[in-house]
Amino acid sequence: MNRYDEFARHYIDLEFSGNTLSDYVYDELTDMEKELDEYITGENTIPTKNVYKSVMDEINDEIEKRKAIIKKRITADTDKTVSKENKWISGMVSAEVASEVILNKISMIPFNGKMTIDQFIDGLFSDIYNSYEIPVRTSYILKGTISSFINQLNRRNSNINVRAESSSQCIIPSVAKNTDRYVMQRYSSIKTWTWISMLDTSTCIACGDLSGTTYTDLSSAPPCPLHNKCRCYFYPGVVEQPSYYEWFEKQDEKDKYEILGKTRYNLYKSGSKVKNFVNNGKKLTIDEIFSK
């Protein structure tokens, strides 16, 4: 197996490495919500402001406890990933950086192109708190029972959990890729990096647009991963990567429609080039496309 194949295989394996963490996060959130649902259903009514405050304090205490547990687990998994990945990439490119140095850097990098791990955790538990606060406050104001809002609450929490599961699944592969990037930036013999994208119907057009692009300075390159469940990575060297747009033109119409969606597909069939739907790794909105 040559070095390029080793990189490709390694990053494919990384995509499965986040499953254990995401399952843990989902299970913890589900257990917490079962306990809180039992608690607020037991309270049933919120007759006074003091009861409202007492209920929300109880809910907040449980949320903060679970937040600390989940953050501890994510931090531990992140630490292990940085250490393990630092050894792997140093063996591939003969460079190494102290894990403590990388950890300080990783905490400041958006793990899914949007937010840092701390921002993800804070936002997640803020959403959960608000999810409970709404029915409790409504019960107090309208003098109704909390149980009448429990179905709406469960639907909101289910949506929160699914989003959290999806995001947490990306943490470990993202941390690994950012570790690799940080180490490779400090290896002077690497003169060029190539953006590698998987070319299949699951690849978004933003990632496809970057396929095969090369960089002489990683600090000026787009973030990788570019988004949740992004499978792209940087390869330390020049790789003849097929053009995404040449690959796209060879697909059948059903797959093209699935990739682009209704509006972009109709624009494409009317003569617009797929490349006009993205800009430097960013998928343009419909309004942005029409304003070009």
C-alpha positions as a Markdown table, in Angstrom:
| # | Residue | x | y | z |
|---|---|---|---|---|
| 1 | Met | 0.0 | 0.0 | 0.0 |
| 2 | Asn | 1.5 | 3.4 | -1.1 |
| 3 | Arg | 1.4 | 6.5 | 1.1 |
| 4 | Tyr | -1.6 | 8.0 | -0.7 |
| 5 | Asp | -3.6 | 4.8 | -0.2 |
| 6 | Glu | -2.6 | 4.8 | 3.5 |
| 7 | Phe | -3.9 | 8.3 | 3.9 |
| 8 | Ala | -7.1 | 7.5 | 2.1 |
| 9 | Arg | -7.7 | 4.4 | 4.2 |
| 10 | His | -6.9 | 6.2 | 7.4 |
| 11 | Tyr | -9.4 | 9.0 | 6.8 |
| 12 | Ile | -12.1 | 6.6 | 5.7 |
| 13 | Asp | -11.6 | 4.7 | 9.0 |
| 14 | Leu | -11.8 | 8.0 | 10.9 |
| 15 | Glu | -15.3 | 8.5 | 9.7 |
| 16 | Phe | -16.5 | 5.5 | 11.7 |
| 17 | Ser | -14.5 | 6.6 | 14.8 |
| 18 | Gly | -17.0 | 9.1 | 15.9 |
| 19 | Asn | -19.9 | 6.6 | 16.3 |
| 20 | Thr | -19.0 | 5.5 | 19.8 |
| 21 | Leu | -18.9 | 9.1 | 21.1 |
| 22 | Ser | -22.1 | 10.1 | 19.3 |
| 23 | Asp | -23.9 | 7.1 | 20.7 |
| 24 | Tyr | -22.7 | 8.1 | 24.2 |
| 25 | Val | -23.9 | 11.6 | 23.8 |
| 26 | Tyr | -27.3 | 10.5 | 22.5 |
| 27 | Asp | -27.8 | 8.0 | 25.4 |
| 28 | Glu | -26.8 | 10.5 | 28.0 |
| 29 | Leu | -29.2 | 13.1 | 26.7 |
| 30 | Thr | -32.0 | 10.5 | 26.4 |
| 31 | Asp | -31.5 | 9.4 | 30.0 |
| 32 | Met | -31.4 | 12.9 | 31.3 |
| 33 | Glu | -34.6 | 13.8 | 29.5 |
| 34 | Lys | -36.4 | 10.8 | 30.9 |
| 35 | Glu | -35.5 | 11.9 | 34.4 |
| 36 | Leu | -36.6 | 15.5 | 33.8 |
| 37 | Asp | -39.8 | 14.4 | 32.1 |
| 38 | Glu | -40.7 | 12.3 | 35.2 |
| 39 | Tyr | -39.9 | 15.2 | 37.5 |
| 40 | Ile | -41.9 | 17.9 | 35.7 |
| 41 | Thr | -44.8 | 15.6 | 35.1 |
| 42 | Gly | -44.8 | 14.9 | 38.8 |
| 43 | Glu | -45.0 | 18.6 | 39.5 |
| 44 | Asn | -47.9 | 18.9 | 37.1 |
| 45 | Thr | -48.9 | 22.5 | 37.8 |
| 46 | Ile | -46.9 | 25.7 | 38.5 |
| 47 | Pro | -49.2 | 27.8 | 40.8 |
| 48 | Thr | -46.7 | 30.5 | 41.9 |
| 49 | Lys | -43.6 | 32.2 | 40.8 |
| 50 | Asn | -41.6 | 30.5 | 43.5 |
| 51 | Val | -42.7 | 27.1 | 42.3 |
| 52 | Tyr | -41.7 | 28.1 | 38.8 |
| 53 | Lys | -38.2 | 29.2 | 40.0 |
| 54 | Ser | -37.8 | 26.0 | 42.1 |
| 55 | Val | -38.7 | 23.8 | 39.1 |
| 56 | Met | -36.4 | 25.6 | 36.8 |
| 57 | Asp | -33.5 | 25.4 | 39.4 |
| 58 | Glu | -34.0 | 21.7 | 39.6 |
| 59 | Ile | -34.0 | 21.3 | 35.8 |
| 60 | Asn | -30.9 | 23.5 | 35.5 |
| 61 | Asp | -29.0 | 21.5 | 38.1 |
| 62 | Glu | -29.7 | 18.3 | 36.2 |
| 63 | Ile | -28.7 | 19.9 | 32.9 |
| 64 | Glu | -25.5 | 21.3 | 34.4 |
| 65 | Lys | -24.6 | 17.9 | 35.9 |
| 66 | Arg | -25.1 | 16.1 | 32.5 |
| 67 | Lys | -23.3 | 18.9 | 30.7 |
| 68 | Ala | -20.2 | 18.3 | 32.9 |
| 69 | Ile | -20.3 | 14.6 | 32.4 |
| 70 | Ile | -20.6 | 14.9 | 28.6 |
| 71 | Lys | -17.9 | 17.6 | 28.4 |
| 72 | Lys | -15.6 | 15.4 | 30.5 |
| 73 | Arg | -16.1 | 12.5 | 28.1 |
| 74 | Ile | -15.6 | 14.6 | 25.0 |
| 75 | Thr | -12.5 | 16.2 | 26.4 |
| 76 | Ala | -11.0 | 12.8 | 27.3 |
| 77 | Asp | -11.8 | 11.4 | 23.8 |
| 78 | Thr | -10.3 | 14.6 | 22.2 |
| 79 | Asp | -7.1 | 14.3 | 24.3 |
| 80 | Lys | -6.7 | 10.7 | 23.2 |
| 81 | Thr | -7.4 | 11.5 | 19.6 |
| 82 | Val | -4.8 | 14.3 | 19.5 |
| 83 | Ser | -2.1 | 12.1 | 21.0 |
| 84 | Lys | -2.9 | 9.1 | 18.7 |
| 85 | Glu | -3.2 | 11.2 | 15.6 |
| 86 | Asn | 0.0 | 13.2 | 16.4 |
| 87 | Lys | 1.9 | 9.9 | 16.4 |
| 88 | Trp | 0.2 | 8.7 | 13.2 |
| 89 | Ile | 0.9 | 11.8 | 11.2 |
| 90 | Ser | 4.4 | 12.2 | 12.5 |
| 91 | Gly | 5.2 | 8.7 | 11.3 |
| 92 | Met | 3.8 | 9.6 | 7.9 |
| 93 | Val | 5.6 | 13.0 | 7.4 |
| 94 | Ser | 8.4 | 12.9 | 9.9 |
| 95 | Ala | 7.2 | 15.8 | 12.0 |
| 96 | Glu | 5.8 | 16.0 | 15.5 |
| 97 | Val | 4.4 | 18.6 | 17.8 |
| 98 | Ala | 3.8 | 18.3 | 21.5 |
| 99 | Ser | 0.3 | 17.1 | 22.1 |
| 100 | Glu | -0.3 | 19.9 | 24.7 |
| 101 | Val | 0.5 | 22.5 | 22.1 |
| 102 | Ile | -2.0 | 21.0 | 19.6 |
| 103 | Leu | -4.7 | 20.7 | 22.3 |
| 104 | Asn | -4.5 | 24.5 | 22.9 |
| 105 | Lys | -4.9 | 25.1 | 19.2 |
| 106 | Ile | -7.6 | 22.5 | 18.5 |
| 107 | Ser | -9.9 | 24.1 | 21.1 |
| 108 | Met | -10.1 | 27.2 | 19.1 |
| 109 | Ile | -10.8 | 25.5 | 15.7 |
| 110 | Pro | -14.4 | 25.0 | 14.6 |
| 111 | Phe | -14.8 | 21.2 | 14.4 |
| 112 | Asn | -17.5 | 21.3 | 11.7 |
| 113 | Gly | -16.8 | 24.5 | 9.9 |
| 114 | Lys | -19.1 | 26.5 | 12.2 |
| 115 | Met | -18.4 | 26.1 | 16.0 |
| 116 | Thr | -15.8 | 25.0 | 18.5 |
| 117 | Ile | -16.4 | 22.0 | 20.8 |
| 118 | Asp | -17.1 | 24.3 | 23.7 |
| 119 | Gln | -19.6 | 26.3 | 21.6 |
| 120 | Phe | -21.3 | 23.1 | 20.6 |
| 121 | Ile | -21.6 | 21.9 | 24.2 |
| 122 | Asp | -22.8 | 25.3 | 25.5 |
| 123 | Gly | -25.3 | 25.7 | 22.6 |
| 124 | Leu | -26.6 | 22.2 | 23.0 |
| 125 | Phe | -27.4 | 22.5 | 26.7 |
| 126 | Ser | -28.8 | 26.0 | 26.3 |
| 127 | Asp | -31.2 | 24.6 | 23.7 |
| 128 | Ile | -32.2 | 21.9 | 26.2 |
| 129 | Tyr | -32.7 | 24.4 | 29.0 |
| 130 | Asn | -34.9 | 26.5 | 26.7 |
| 131 | Ser | -36.9 | 23.4 | 25.6 |
| 132 | Tyr | -37.9 | 22.8 | 29.2 |
| 133 | Glu | -38.3 | 26.5 | 30.2 |
| 134 | Ile | -41.0 | 27.1 | 27.6 |
| 135 | Pro | -43.6 | 24.6 | 28.8 |
| 136 | Val | -42.9 | 25.4 | 32.5 |
| 137 | Arg | -43.3 | 29.1 | 31.9 |
| 138 | Thr | -46.4 | 28.6 | 29.8 |
| 139 | Ser | -47.9 | 26.4 | 32.5 |
| 140 | Tyr | -47.2 | 29.1 | 35.1 |
| 141 | Ile | -48.6 | 31.9 | 32.9 |
| 142 | Leu | -51.7 | 30.0 | 31.7 |
| 143 | Lys | -52.3 | 28.1 | 34.9 |
| 144 | Gly | -52.3 | 24.9 | 32.9 |
| 145 | Thr | -50.7 | 21.5 | 33.5 |
| 146 | Ile | -47.2 | 20.7 | 32.3 |
| 147 | Ser | -48.4 | 17.3 | 31.1 |
| 148 | Ser | -50.4 | 19.0 | 28.4 |
| 149 | Phe | -47.2 | 20.2 | 26.8 |
| 150 | Ile | -45.2 | 17.0 | 27.2 |
| 151 | Asn | -45.7 | 15.8 | 23.6 |
| 152 | Gln | -44.4 | 19.1 | 22.2 |
| 153 | Leu | -41.5 | 19.0 | 24.6 |
| 154 | Asn | -40.5 | 15.5 | 23.6 |
| 155 | Arg | -40.6 | 16.4 | 19.9 |
| 156 | Arg | -38.3 | 19.4 | 20.5 |
| 157 | Asn | -36.0 | 17.3 | 22.6 |
| 158 | Ser | -35.9 | 14.6 | 19.9 |
| 159 | Asn | -34.9 | 17.1 | 17.3 |
| 160 | Ile | -32.2 | 18.5 | 19.6 |
| 161 | Asn | -30.8 | 15.0 | 20.3 |
| 162 | Val | -30.7 | 14.1 | 16.6 |
| 163 | Arg | -28.7 | 17.3 | 15.8 |
| 164 | Ala | -26.4 | 16.6 | 18.8 |
| 165 | Glu | -25.8 | 13.0 | 17.7 |
| 166 | Ser | -24.9 | 14.2 | 14.2 |
| 167 | Ser | -22.6 | 16.9 | 15.4 |
| 168 | Ser | -20.9 | 14.8 | 18.0 |
| 169 | Gln | -20.2 | 12.1 | 15.5 |
| 170 | Cys | -18.0 | 14.6 | 13.7 |
| 171 | Ile | -15.8 | 15.7 | 16.6 |
| 172 | Ile | -13.2 | 12.9 | 16.6 |
| 173 | Pro | -12.5 | 12.8 | 12.8 |
| 174 | Ser | -12.4 | 16.6 | 12.8 |
| 175 | Val | -10.0 | 16.8 | 15.7 |
| 176 | Ala | -7.8 | 14.2 | 14.0 |
| 177 | Lys | -7.8 | 16.1 | 10.7 |
| 178 | Asn | -7.0 | 19.4 | 12.4 |
| 179 | Thr | -4.2 | 17.7 | 14.4 |
| 180 | Asp | -2.8 | 16.5 | 11.1 |
| 181 | Arg | -3.1 | 20.0 | 9.5 |
| 182 | Tyr | -1.4 | 21.6 | 12.5 |
| 183 | Val | 1.5 | 19.2 | 12.4 |
| 184 | Met | 2.0 | 19.3 | 8.7 |
| 185 | Gln | 2.1 | 23.1 | 8.6 |
| 186 | Arg | 5.3 | 22.8 | 10.6 |
| 187 | Tyr | 7.1 | 20.3 | 8.3 |
| 188 | Ser | 9.1 | 22.5 | 6.0 |
| 189 | Ser | 9.8 | 19.8 | 3.4 |
| 190 | Ile | 6.1 | 19.7 | 2.4 |
| 191 | Lys | 5.8 | 22.3 | -0.3 |
| 192 | Thr | 2.3 | 21.6 | -1.6 |
| 193 | Trp | -1.0 | 20.2 | -0.1 |
| 194 | Thr | -3.8 | 18.8 | -2.2 |
| 195 | Trp | -7.5 | 18.9 | -1.2 |
| 196 | Ile | -8.9 | 15.4 | -1.6 |
| 197 | Ser | -12.7 | 15.0 | -2.0 |
| 198 | Met | -14.6 | 11.7 | -2.3 |
| 199 | Leu | -16.3 | 11.8 | -5.6 |
| 200 | Asp | -19.8 | 10.2 | -5.2 |
| 201 | Thr | -23.4 | 11.3 | -4.9 |
| 202 | Ser | -23.0 | 12.0 | -1.2 |
| 203 | Thr | -20.3 | 14.7 | -1.9 |
| 204 | Cys | -21.7 | 18.2 | -1.6 |
| 205 | Ile | -20.9 | 20.6 | -4.4 |
| 206 | Ala | -18.8 | 22.9 | -2.1 |
| 207 | Cys | -16.4 | 20.0 | -1.3 |
| 208 | Gly | -16.5 | 18.9 | -5.0 |
| 209 | Asp | -15.5 | 22.4 | -6.0 |
| 210 | Leu | -12.3 | 22.1 | -3.9 |
| 211 | Ser | -11.4 | 18.6 | -5.2 |
| 212 | Gly | -7.8 | 18.6 | -6.4 |
| 213 | Thr | -7.1 | 22.2 | -5.5 |
| 214 | Thr | -3.5 | 22.7 | -4.2 |
| 215 | Tyr | -2.1 | 25.0 | -1.5 |
| 216 | Thr | 1.4 | 26.1 | -0.7 |
| 217 | Asp | 0.3 | 27.5 | 2.7 |
| 218 | Leu | -2.3 | 25.6 | 4.8 |
| 219 | Ser | -3.0 | 28.6 | 6.9 |
| 220 | Ser | -4.7 | 30.2 | 3.9 |
| 221 | Ala | -6.6 | 27.1 | 2.9 |
| 222 | Pro | -10.3 | 26.5 | 3.6 |
| 223 | Pro | -11.2 | 24.7 | 6.9 |
| 224 | Cys | -11.3 | 20.9 | 6.7 |
| 225 | Pro | -13.7 | 19.4 | 7.6 |
| 226 | Leu | -15.8 | 22.0 | 5.7 |
| 227 | His | -19.1 | 20.9 | 7.4 |
| 228 | Asn | -20.7 | 18.1 | 9.5 |
| 229 | Lys | -19.8 | 14.7 | 8.2 |
| 230 | Cys | -17.3 | 16.1 | 5.7 |
| 231 | Arg | -15.1 | 13.4 | 4.3 |
| 232 | Cys | -12.4 | 15.6 | 2.7 |
| 233 | Tyr | -8.8 | 15.8 | 3.8 |
| 234 | Phe | -5.5 | 17.4 | 2.9 |
| 235 | Tyr | -2.8 | 15.2 | 1.4 |
| 236 | Pro | 0.9 | 16.3 | 1.8 |
| 237 | Gly | 1.9 | 16.3 | -1.9 |
| 238 | Val | 0.5 | 16.8 | -5.4 |
| 239 | Val | -2.2 | 14.4 | -6.4 |
| 240 | Glu | -3.9 | 14.2 | -9.8 |
| 241 | Gln | -7.5 | 14.4 | -8.5 |
| 242 | Pro | -10.2 | 14.1 | -11.1 |
| 243 | Ser | -12.3 | 17.3 | -11.6 |
| 244 | Tyr | -15.6 | 17.1 | -9.7 |
| 245 | Tyr | -17.3 | 18.8 | -12.6 |
| 246 | Glu | -16.1 | 16.2 | -15.1 |
| 247 | Trp | -17.2 | 13.5 | -12.8 |
| 248 | Phe | -20.6 | 15.2 | -12.3 |
| 249 | Glu | -21.3 | 15.4 | -16.1 |
| 250 | Lys | -20.9 | 11.6 | -16.3 |
| 251 | Gln | -23.7 | 10.9 | -13.7 |
| 252 | Asp | -27.3 | 10.1 | -14.7 |
| 253 | Glu | -30.0 | 12.7 | -14.4 |
| 254 | Lys | -31.5 | 11.2 | -11.3 |
| 255 | Asp | -28.2 | 11.5 | -9.4 |
| 256 | Lys | -27.6 | 15.0 | -10.7 |
| 257 | Tyr | -31.1 | 16.0 | -9.4 |
| 258 | Glu | -30.3 | 14.4 | -6.0 |
| 259 | Ile | -27.0 | 16.3 | -5.8 |
| 260 | Leu | -28.3 | 19.7 | -6.8 |
| 261 | Gly | -31.8 | 19.8 | -5.6 |
| 262 | Lys | -34.8 | 21.0 | -7.6 |
| 263 | Thr | -34.0 | 24.7 | -8.1 |
| 264 | Arg | -30.3 | 24.3 | -8.9 |
| 265 | Tyr | -31.0 | 21.3 | -11.1 |
| 266 | Asn | -33.5 | 23.4 | -13.1 |
| 267 | Leu | -30.9 | 26.2 | -13.4 |
| 268 | Tyr | -28.3 | 23.6 | -14.5 |
| 269 | Lys | -30.7 | 22.2 | -17.2 |
| 270 | Ser | -31.3 | 25.8 | -18.3 |
| 271 | Gly | -27.6 | 26.3 | -19.1 |
| 272 | Ser | -26.0 | 27.4 | -15.8 |
| 273 | Lys | -22.8 | 25.7 | -14.8 |
| 274 | Val | -22.6 | 23.8 | -11.5 |
| 275 | Lys | -19.4 | 25.8 | -10.7 |
| 276 | Asn | -21.6 | 28.9 | -10.5 |
| 277 | Phe | -23.4 | 27.5 | -7.5 |
| 278 | Val | -20.3 | 27.6 | -5.3 |
| 279 | Asn | -17.6 | 30.1 | -4.4 |
| 280 | Asn | -14.2 | 29.0 | -2.8 |
| 281 | Gly | -15.7 | 26.1 | -0.8 |
| 282 | Lys | -19.0 | 27.8 | 0.0 |
| 283 | Lys | -22.3 | 26.6 | -1.4 |
| 284 | Leu | -24.2 | 29.7 | -2.5 |
| 285 | Thr | -27.8 | 30.3 | -1.5 |
| 286 | Ile | -30.4 | 30.7 | -4.3 |
| 287 | Asp | -30.4 | 34.5 | -3.7 |
| 288 | Glu | -26.6 | 34.6 | -4.0 |
| 289 | Ile | -26.7 | 32.6 | -7.2 |
| 290 | Phe | -29.3 | 35.0 | -8.8 |
| 291 | Ser | -27.4 | 38.1 | -7.6 |
| 292 | Lys | -24.2 | 37.0 | -9.4 |
